[in-house]
Amino acid sequence: MLNRRQMLGAAIAACFVPGAAAAQSAMPSASQIQRRLEAAPAQRVRPQDRVTVRELKRRPELRRRAPSIDIQAINFAFDSAEIPYSQYRKVEQIADALHALRRRRPGMLVLLEGHTDAVGSFGYNQRLSEQRAASLKRVLAREFGVPSRMMETVGYGEEYLLVPTPNENWRNRRVTLRRIDDFIR
């Protein structure tokens, strides 16, 4: 059970940090992931305003409009990008959701965003977050048969902390799944 201090911190984060209210420590089910990614974008993008994947990765205001879900339950160890075999059941939930979505939306494209906490240098955290996103893509493709072509990866390092702290915080070591096909030309 959360104490008052934790509840206040979560409430403040939800007000000031985009996506903080949607984050969770328990692994969402495949159907929860599917529902979140199947949702309509926060704001439609006109066909003439669509961008390349590369442009989308650099435009947070546009990315935030895409349906997404933060996955904090995959436990990346401090200073690691590897997904231990013990976490594969959680990754399987993501794979099941992506397979179901692909059947309904054959051209679907998902951006896998890697994130870190703020411990370490900016450059180091950037590389680590990129490796975390790539690690998830690799496990989804190799172990669970999700087509690589439907997944793009990007790392944001410590740029978008859910818990704004210079200290180690497991909530910041996460991946975000974002359905971006409605935004790509």
Residue pairs with C-beta under 8 A, 6 or more apart in sequence:
2 10
9 163
10 20
13 20
13 162
13 163
13 164
14 20
14 21
16 164
17 160
17 161
17 162
17 163
17 164
18 64
18 160
19 64
19 68
19 70
19 160
19 162
19 176
20 162
22 36
22 68
22 69
22 70
23 70
23 72
23 162
23 171
23 174
24 70
24 72
24 73
25 72
25 73
25 171
26 73
27 71
27 73
27 74
27 90
27 93
28 36
28 69
28 71
28 73
28 93
29 93
30 93
30 94
30 96
30 97
30 100
31 97
32 69
33 69
33 71
33 93
33 94
33 97
33 177
34 97
34 100
34 101
36 67
36 68
36 69
37 67
37 68
37 69
37 97
37 101
37 110
37 177
37 178
37 179
38 67
38 101
38 104
38 105
38 179
39 67
40 67
41 65
41 66
41 67
41 182
41 183
42 64
42 65
42 66
43 65
44 182
45 62
45 65
45 182
45 183
47 185
50 183
50 184
50 185
51 59
51 62
51 183
51 184
51 185
52 184
52 185
53 109
53 111
53 152
53 180
53 184
56 62
56 63
56 111
56 180
56 183
56 184
57 63
57 111
57 152
57 154
60 160
62 183
63 111
63 178
63 180
65 183
66 111
66 178
66 179
66 180
66 182
66 183
67 178
67 179
68 176
68 177
68 178
68 179
69 176
69 177
70 162
70 174
70 175
70 176
71 90
71 94
71 174
71 175
71 176
71 177
72 162
72 170
72 171
72 173
72 174
73 90
74 83
74 87
74 90
74 91
74 136
74 174
74 175
75 84
75 87
75 170
76 82
76 83
76 132
76 173
77 84
78 119
78 168
78 173
79 120
79 128
81 114
81 128
81 131
81 132
81 134
81 135
82 135
83 91
83 135
83 136
83 139
88 139
88 143
91 136
91 139
91 140
91 143
91 144
92 144
94 136
94 140
94 177
95 140
95 143
95 144
95 145
95 146
98 108
98 110
98 140
98 146
98 150
98 151
99 145
99 146
101 108
101 179
102 108
102 146
102 147
102 150
105 181
107 181
108 150
108 179
108 181
109 150
109 151
109 152
109 179
109 180
109 181
109 184
110 150
110 151
110 152
110 177
110 178
110 179
110 180
111 151
111 152
111 153
111 154
111 176
111 177
111 178
111 179
111 180
112 133
112 136
112 137
112 151
112 152
112 153
112 154
112 175
112 176
112 177
113 129
113 133
113 153
113 154
113 155
113 156
113 175
113 176
113 177
113 178
114 128
114 129
114 130
114 131
114 132
114 133
114 134
114 136
114 153
114 154
114 155
114 156
114 175
115 129
115 132
115 155
115 156
115 157
115 158
115 160
115 161
115 162
115 172
115 173
115 174
115 175
115 176
116 125
116 128
116 129
116 132
116 157
116 158
116 172
116 173
117 125
117 158
117 161
117 165
117 167
117 168
117 169
117 170
117 172
117 173
118 125
118 158
118 161
118 165
118 166
118 167
118 169
118 172
119 125
119 166
119 167
119 168
120 128
122 157
122 158
125 157
125 158
126 155
126 156
126 157
127 155
127 157
128 155
128 157
129 155
129 156
129 157
129 158
130 153
130 154
130 155
131 155
132 155
132 173
132 175
133 153
133 154
133 155
133 175
134 153
136 153
136 175
137 148
137 151
137 153
140 146
140 151
141 147
141 148
141 151
152 180
158 172
161 169
161 172
162 171
162 172
162 174
163 169
163 171
163 172
165 172
